[in-house]
Amino acid sequence: MIGPAIGGLPADLLDRLVALARRAAEVALEFYRGEFAVRGKSDATPVTDADEASEAVILAGLRTITPDIPIIAEEALARGEARWNDGAPPRLFWLVDPLDGTREFVAKNDEFSINIGLAADRRAALGVVHAPVAGVTYGTAGRGEAFIWRGDAGPRPIRARRAPVSGLVALSSRSHGDRTALDAYLSQYNVAERRILGSAIKFGAIAAGEADLYPRFGPTMEWDTCAGHAILEAAGGAVVTAAGKPLIYGKPGFKNPDFIARGA
């Protein structure tokens, strides 16, 4: 059992979050292996029945585990169901992306994830990123410790690496982002390899010491980043805005600015 750094939360919170993300994944994979309809939301992004079914599992689980902590979940928010009353963020709130990388899900390239993150005092505090097809889970309960679960194996500590002398491994999104801005940013570094990877799995790859840099120029939402952000920081990495400031949560509209995720 890996207890959370924030007082008042269940001692087995991380274990329960990992189990919850895996249950949601089982539901999503039922759609993934069959046929499903794709619809467009008002912001022109896609949504499937899998997004909504996964979210229903997560919302029910979080309301049981932490009934007093508000939840901002992507699809519920799109339906106008997830807002706090006075517009000001509470000290603690969940940020849930039940299917991060819906375009990757639709394309069936396996690069999607389930993200459950907790913001505390406007910072990414703890969370889980689960990659259903790979059967890999990244997680942290804070305390400067991050872990990986592979299949049925127990948690193994992970740590972001220092920049290799041979050059950085830089990650970028498969379906999103400003390529021109990305190329310009990376031109100032010794980049040995560039990899394209969907969803918040990129944060996990850096946290596990498999990559070094993920610059994101283009729109993202807080539920896209909170869980991965918490995991990467716990592993010794960092996530800052392109201007070098802390990436905070509970912003108007839950929209992120451009940011840089990096290893140690």
HELIX and SHEET records of a PDB file:
HELIX    1   1 LEU A   13  TYR A   32  1                                  20    
HELIX    2   2 ASP A   49  ILE A   65  1                                  17    
HELIX    3   3 GLU A   74  ALA A   78  1                                   5    
HELIX    4   4 THR A  102  ALA A  107  1                                   6    
HELIX    5   5 ARG A  179  LEU A  186  1                                   8    
HELIX    6   6 ILE A  201  ALA A  207  1                                   7    
HELIX    7   7 GLU A  222  ALA A  234  1                                  13    
HELIX    8   8 PRO A  252  PHE A  254  5                                   3    
SHEET    1   A 2 VAL A  38  GLY A  40  0                                        
SHEET    2   A 2 PRO A  46  THR A  48 -1                                        
SHEET    1   B 7 ILE A  71  ALA A  73  0                                        
SHEET    2   B 7 LEU A  92  ASP A 100  1                                        
SHEET    3   B 7 SER A 113  ALA A 120 -1                                        
SHEET    4   B 7 ARG A 123  ALA A 131 -1                                        
SHEET    5   B 7 VAL A 136  THR A 140 -1                                        
SHEET    6   B 7 ALA A 146  ARG A 150 -1                                        
SHEET    7   B 7 ARG A 156  ILE A 158 -1                                        
SHEET    1   C 2 LEU A 168  SER A 172  0                                        
SHEET    2   C 2 VAL A 191  ILE A 196  1                                        
SHEET    1   D 3 LEU A 213  ARG A 216  0                                        
SHEET    2   D 3 PHE A 259  ARG A 262 -1                                        
SHEET    3   D 3 ALA A 238  THR A 241 -1                                        
SHEET    1   E 2 THR A 220  MET A 221  0                                        
SHEET    2   E 2 LYS A 255  ASN A 256 -1                                        
END                                                                             
